[in-house]
Amino acid sequence: MPIGTIESLDHDARGIARLDGKTIFVEGALPGETVEYASFRQKPSYEIARALRILEHSPARVTPSCPHFGICGGCSMQHLDPAAQVAAKQRLLENNLWHLARIRAEQLYAPIHGPAWGYRYRARLSVHYAIARGEALVGFHEKKSSHVADMRQCRILPPHLSALLLPLRKLVGELSIRERLPQIEIAVGGQITALVLRILKPLVGSDEARLRAFADRHGVLIYLQAQGPASARRFHPPAGPGLSYALPDFQIEHPFSPTEFTQVNHAVNRVLVRRAMALLNPRPGERIADMFCGLGNFTLPIARSGADVVGIEGNAELVRRASANAAANGLANLATYQTANLFQATPASISALGRFDKMLLDPPREGAVELIKALGDDGPRRLVYISCNPSTLARDAGILVKQRHYRLRGAGVVNMFPHTSHVESIALFERVTGDMIASQPDIASPRMGAE
């Protein structure tokens, strides 16, 4: 069997080795390790392989905490020390900026991270009733499979949710629609935990009684979803507290429904919002845009600073809900919202929004390329970019620096999803004007600051 030395990790947490001009992606291998591997996919320029034997171990290798690691597809990095995970993600961000856009951040921000376990306050669990076994499975999919993993615990879920996995399996197995219930979405708020059952067939009376008893016994709020996410309706208890999360640094309480997008990691989100506000530095009298604003996770903290902020979002229902959140927090006079498709942004559509002193962007994985291209010469002087995909951030950063005359003042990772290969990040851009354009630092300079 071939032997290779692992240089780094790729975006799927696979070790990268080089052999005879080919790149070898080795599952289960860590940087600095020498491994014996077997390839299961071979292409002219690369191979994908599995580590068979670790000949020289990385000092950062640890024993996975979860007994389901390697089978369940929810985590890919439990064999790597949590601090080393953060460092690997930082390197991946730097590599994307350099290899895809040929730019480097002038400063590397200290990584944002929080608890390594019990952090996932939102999750979508798959459900499968195994007729041959006579029992239901509730959990994440198996690695590289559509099968539901036989999970009995999950350490990335809060303990009270992990403890619900086996009771949920029993509940589903007792329902008349057990073969027509493919998904349970979970959402944890400050006062209540909600379970959204995706039902493809109406419940019968005995089903409803079992769900009510389950909700009462475990202190959860059950929703039923018969069609798309907007069809989710509160079932039991019919009255009482709803879902919300707090941003105590800004005296903000965000109500949300269980199928609406919110950050999965509440602790890290609080630090991320704090960092974003420090970089954006909103001031009274400034006009600021929050692009892809959702429910206003960043919009309302900007408004709390005294700045006038316009939240832009493509979903009209989210805009309505965000406006209600602003009013509930006493910020309707500073935070306004508009509906616009930012994936189809043009210079004319962005100009029609008016001039902004500063801008915050929090796009989905596709990034914000059309919006970036649409910025004019009078674009915001400061731009904070929250990214959940380092490759699209690098693409957009290249356009901002090379075509829109911005400097990449700093960037750093946000470990929103410990033990997974998911990389979130935050970057600060500042516009260069007039004679300063000619005197910009060489964007290909290898020098990088450190925080």
Buried (B, 14 or more C-beta within 10 A) or exposed (E): EBBBBBEBBBBEBBBBBEEEEBBBBBBBBBBBBBBBBEBEEEEEEBBBBBBBEBEEEBEBBBEBBBEBBBBBBBBBBBBBBBEBBBBBBBBBBBBBBBEBBEBBBBBBBEBBBBEBBBBBBBBEBBBBBEEEEEBBBBBBBBBEEEBBBBBEBBBBBBEEBBEBBEEBBEBBBEBBBBBBBBBBBBBBBEEBBBBBBBBEEEBEEEBBEBBBEBBEEBEBBBBBBBEEBEEBEBBBBEEEEBBBBBBEEBEBBBBBBBBBBBBBBBBBBBBBBBBBBEBBEBEEEBBBBBBBBBBBBBBBBBBBBEBBBBBBBBBEEBBEBBBBBBEBBEBBEBBBBBEBEBBEBEEEBBEEBEEBBBBBBBBBEEBBBBBBBBBEEEBBBBBBBBBBBBBBBBBBBBBBBEEBBBBBBBBBBBBBBBBBBBBBBBBBBBBBEEEEEEEEEEBEEEEBEEE
